Amino acid sequence: MLYLDHAATTPMRPEAREAMAPYLDADFGNPSGLHAPSRRAKDAIESARERLAALLGAAHPLDVVFTGGGTESDNLGLAGPCLAGSGRGGVVISAVEHEAVIETARFLGRLGCPVRVVPVDRFGRATPGDVAAAVDESTRVVSVMAANNETGVIQPVAEIAAAAREANPAVLVHTDAVQAMVSLPVNLGLLGVDLLTVASHKVGGPKGVGALVMRPGIELEPVIHGGGQELGRRSGTHDVAGIVGMVAAAEAAVFDRDRFGRDVGEARSRFEAKLTAAVPDVVFTIGAGADRLVQHSHFRVPGISAETLLIRLDGAGVAASAGSACQSGALEMSHVLAAMDLPAEEAAECVRITFGWTTSPHDGDSAAAAVATVVGDLR
Ligand SMILES: Cc1ncc(COP(=O)(O)O)c(C=O)c1O
């Protein structure tokens, strides 16, 4: 099988598996207890917290909140500050955010928080000026993703953060760095943000675990209430193995970033060059038009629907996707492509191929050959 859907999820890195093993077995204690097995589990979490804080530029380990994944971190990153102190702070988001951000903003809107959605250009980028224009006195959180999950387009987050603060120095800037973290340097300082969301399973850790990393002193209203773990910011018994695995995977991904960039970059160049040679009318949505993550290729073959192409590719042992499948697996019109002003007929043809840490440069050739064969058969 040729797996080309690493943005959906990527295989577990061996470093994560090895780090997790003791906590799935002998060191099974609940970290919130008073005995030795609990202490071992708690030590593992606090060591993971220190390492993730260092990796993502948090001033203090306690500025890391472990969560149940990227979705939950996004919820907490927006709702946490907006609802803190029984407030109803406003949010400003870009039109191409992940559903975890968009739906949280909608939820906050239903609670009475002012919500503004900033449009994007034809490559899916929000401009600092448009974001600043949407910020006003009521704005508490601005959330713009580091890179888009469908197209891989990179947002000018640091410039957006600076412009937003100029418009209102009290705003907090959150970024969803779930897709960016595997191939770009990601930390609070570099991105100039106050809150940052990461997810384990996109960097080679287990699913169902993530983190929200913050600058010091940010008050959060929890979105999950209960026993008061994570200083009351996120209740629930910790997934010890998951947390340890996420941090091991994140460290391995950072260590592996240069090699990843070379191999994946080579695979994508070969894929796009060979597919263009074999199917001259193929259209790459982003191409050289904007900065994009090295692992993403987003394209359409005129006259062939994404659904048809993906089903045929699956039949040929190739796993790819169209950026937006809903829970049932059916393809929906992508809000990202709609915001980029792509006509619905073209959006319905768009396919996303994403390479990952297990990709070799040669996989780019195989991917192009597979797509070209399917297109040839269909035509
Ligand atoms: C940009 C982005 N944000 C958030 C998420 C949600 O993360 P999780 O699957 O860990 O809930 C994803 C996953 O698809 C994503 O790509």
The ligand as an SDF file (V2000), in Angstrom:
LIG
                    3D

 16 16  0  0  0  0  0  0  0  0999 V2000
   -5.4590   21.9490   11.5310 C   0  0  0  0  0  0  0  0  0  0  0  0
   -6.0950   20.9480   12.4300 C   0  0  0  0  0  0  0  0  0  0  0  0
   -6.5870   21.3220   13.6100 N   0  0  0  0  0  0  0  0  0  0  0  0
   -7.1560   20.4650   14.4540 C   0  0  0  0  0  0  0  0  0  0  0  0
   -7.2720   19.1330   14.1380 C   0  0  0  0  0  0  0  0  0  0  0  0
   -7.9370   18.2140   15.1060 C   0  0  0  0  0  0  0  0  0  0  0  0
   -6.9870   17.4510   15.8210 O   0  0  0  0  0  0  0  0  0  0  0  0
   -7.4250   16.0720   16.5060 P   0  0  0  0  0  0  0  0  0  0  0  0
   -7.6210   15.0990   15.4010 O   0  0  0  0  0  0  0  0  0  0  0  0
   -6.2460   15.7030   17.3850 O   0  0  0  0  0  0  0  0  0  0  0  0
   -8.6380   16.3330   17.3070 O   0  0  0  0  0  0  0  0  0  0  0  0
   -6.7810   18.6720   12.9150 C   0  0  0  0  0  0  0  0  0  0  0  0
   -6.9320   17.2500   12.5270 C   0  0  0  0  0  0  0  0  0  0  0  0
   -7.4060   16.9430   11.4620 O   0  0  0  0  0  0  0  0  0  0  0  0
   -6.1760   19.5950   12.0380 C   0  0  0  0  0  0  0  0  0  0  0  0
   -5.6940   19.2250   10.8500 O   0  0  0  0  0  0  0  0  0  0  0  0
  1  2  1  0
  2  3  1  0
  2 15  2  0
  3  4  2  0
  4  5  1  0
  5  6  1  0
  5 12  2  0
  6  7  1  0
  7  8  1  0
  8  9  2  0
  8 10  1  0
  8 11  1  0
 12 13  1  0
 12 15  1  0
 13 14  2  0
 15 16  1  0
M  END
$$$$
